[in-house]
Every structure is written in structure tokens, then in C-alpha cells.
Amino acid sequence: MRKIIVGAFLSLDGIMQSPGGPHEDPVKGFKHGGWVVPYFDEMMGNSVSEMFAKPFDLLLGRKTYEIFAAHWPYVRADDLIGPLFDRITKYVATRNPNWKPDWQNSQTLGSDAVAAIRRLRSEEGPDLLTQGSADLLQTLFKNDLVDEINISIFPVVLGSGKKLFGDGASPAALNLPARRCRHPASSSANISAAAKS
């Protein structure tokens, strides 16, 4: 059985929107894009590389997929992430039945994304890793489809934007099997989404 692993960069107030660049995701007038950049150094790069070290496929919402598809296929061949993302399978949740992905090794989840994700999760294969995809994450949490949450929290307060746990999140006690604090400007944790015992 595959695990579904959420990967997210968070501000102190739980915002995950547009960490990488000013124009990455300006939805609803979000003007703070690129808030991770001042903290991203070799140590953070190593942390990201560690997250991508085990085999995985990507599980993305359509908006994040489009951001990734406009960037990662065009980076240099010696980039650590771009060629990796090109090779792996990318599963995309979309509400638009006419939308077609155009990046190699990509496929939509169909009209019932939750059923498709349950099927993928029950199969053998690499874990399914999310990046961004705030809307999809709310669906995953609501349907108890998250096995782990890997977060890096940065010392910035953004005030508004898309949150990891959006409005209507259900109360839950989770396990914290691994805590990492390798960077002086951020804290990272691996959280098991299994109920706290």
C-alpha cells in the first residue's frame, strides 16, 4: 500500500501559498509570494533533497500542476528536481473534465478524484507526494487520505492566504514520530496522520 505524504512550507500562521516566487500563485490578491526565498540556502536545499530521496509519484491539484509544468520541464539538465519531476508519474486532480495535462508522464484522476486516490493508495508503487495543492489537501484531509505531513515552518507571518488546514478542518490529534530542526531559520517535522494513541 502506498502512503500519501503532504509536503509543505508554512509560515508561522499556517499559510502555504506561493512560497517560491512573487507570481507563483497570486490568487485572491496574494502579494507575499516568494516568502521562503530569503531563508532558502544549502541546508534547506539538503532538506528538500532528503524529502525527494525515496521513490515517489506526485499527487497535485491542477493549479499547482500548471505552475510546476510551466517551470520544471525547462530547468537545466543538472538541476536536482526538474529531471526527477519529468521522470515520475504526476497524478492531477481537476474539476474540469475537458482539461488535459501536457507534461510527460501526467494523467488526470478523472471525475471522482477521491475514488481514484483511494485506488492508487491501495496499489503497490511509490508513495504519493503532494506539493502545494491547497484545495486538493482539504479534500484529502476531509476524506482521511493523508498518512504523513512533512512541514517546514518559517519565521514569517503573512496574515492571509491559503492555509494547510483550511476553514472547516476537523479537530485531530496526530503523532510526531520525527522532529528535525536543522536550520537556524526554520523548523521541520514529520507528522504521522494516524490518530494519536
N, C-alpha and C positions, 0 to 999 in steps of 0.2 A: 504494500500500500504506500502511495506517495504522501508526503506531507505537504501542506500548504503553508508557506513561510512568508510572512509580511516583512518587507524591508522598508524602513522609513527613516528619514531625517526629520527631527522635530524641533520646534522652538520650545522654550520653557512653557509657553501657554498652549502647547499641543498642536500648533499649526504645522502642516506638512506641504503646503502649496508652494510651488515654484522655487525650490531650494537652489537650483543650479544657475539660473540666469534671469535677467530682468524681463525678458519676453517669453519665458518658458510657458507660463500659464497665467495670463493677466485677467482671467475670468472674474466678473463682478468687481472690476476696478482694482484688483490687487496690484499694488505698486511696490512691493518689497521683494520682488524676485531677485534671486542671487544671494540670499541672506547667508547661505552656507560658505560661499566663496572665501570670505576673509579668514575662515577657520580651517580651510582645506589645505593640508600640507602633506608631506610624505607619510607621516604617521596615520593620518586619516585615509590616505590612499592605500596603505597597507591593510587597514581595517576593511575597506571596501573589497580589496583583492581577496581577503580571507572569506568574506561572505560569498564570493563567486568561485571559491576554490573547489567546492564539491559540485558534482554534476547537477544541473537543474534545467528546467524549461521556464520560460516567462509566462505569467498569467497577468494580463494587462487589461485595463479599460481602454476604450477606443481613443480617448483624448490623449492619454499617456502614450499609447502605441503611436499615434500620429506625431507626437513630439519626438519620440525615440527614432521613428522611421525617417524623420527629416534630418536627423543628426548622425546616429551611429553607423549607418552604412557608408558614410562619407569621410570618416576619420582615417588617419594613416594606418597602414597595414601593421605597424608595430605598436599600435595602441592596445592596451591590455583588455579593454572592454568591447570596443567595436567589432573586431573579428569574432569574438566569442558570441556576442549577441547575434551576429549574422548566422552562425552555425546552428544555434539551438532552435527549438520549436518555440514559437510565440503564439499563445492562445489569447484571443481577443474577445472581450465581451462588448457587444454593441446592441443598442435598441433599434438600430436602423437595418432592416432586413435586406436593403439594397446595397449596403456598404461592403466593399471588397478590399481586403488588405493587399498592399502591393510590395511588401518587403518579403524577401525569400524566407521560406520555412515558417510562414504565418498562416493561421486559419482562425475563422470566427467560431464562436461557441454555439451559434445557432439561436433559435428563438427562445429556448429555455436554457439560459446560461447556468442556472443553479443545477439543473439535472445534468448538464454536460460536465460541470465541475465535479459533481459527486461521482460521476462515472470515471473521469480522469483520475480523481483521487483514489478510487478503489483499484485502479490498474497498477501493474508493475511499471516502473520507469523512474526517471529522475524526479526529485522534488519539484514542486511548482512554486516559484518565487515571484512575489509581486513587487513592483516598484511604483511609487506614486499611486495612481488609480484610486483616488479618494472615494469616488462614487461606488466603484466595484467593492472596495473594502467594506463599506457599510452593508452591502448585500452579503458578503462573506461572513461578517460578524453576526448579522441577523439570523443567518442560517447555520450557525455553528460550524463553519467550514475552515476555521483558522487553527492550525496546530502550533505555530510558533510566531512570535513577533520579535524581530531584530530591530532595535531602535538605536539611533544616536541622537542625543539631546544636546542642543547648542545653547549657549548663554545669550539668547536674544529673545525679546518679547515682541511679537508682531501685532497683537491686538485683534486682528481679524484674518480670515482666510479659511481654507479647507482644513478640517481637523482630522486626525487619525480616528478618533471616536466622535462622530458627528452627533447632531441632535437626535434624541431617541435611543441613544446607546443603552443597552441593558446593563444593570449592575452585575459585576462579576469579580470574583477573587481568583487571581491567577498565580501560578508558580514562577519563581525566579531562580531557575536552576543554575544560571551562569550570569555573573555580573563582571563587566570589564570596564576599567577606567584607565585607558592607556594614553589619553590625550589631555593636556592641561586645560584645553578649552571646550571639551565635550565629554560626555559620559555615554558609554554604550552598554546595552543589556540585551540578553537573550531571554525572552519570557515564554514560558510554556502556556498555551492557551487552555490546557486542561485545567479543570476546576481545582482550586487549592484544597488540599486534603488536610 
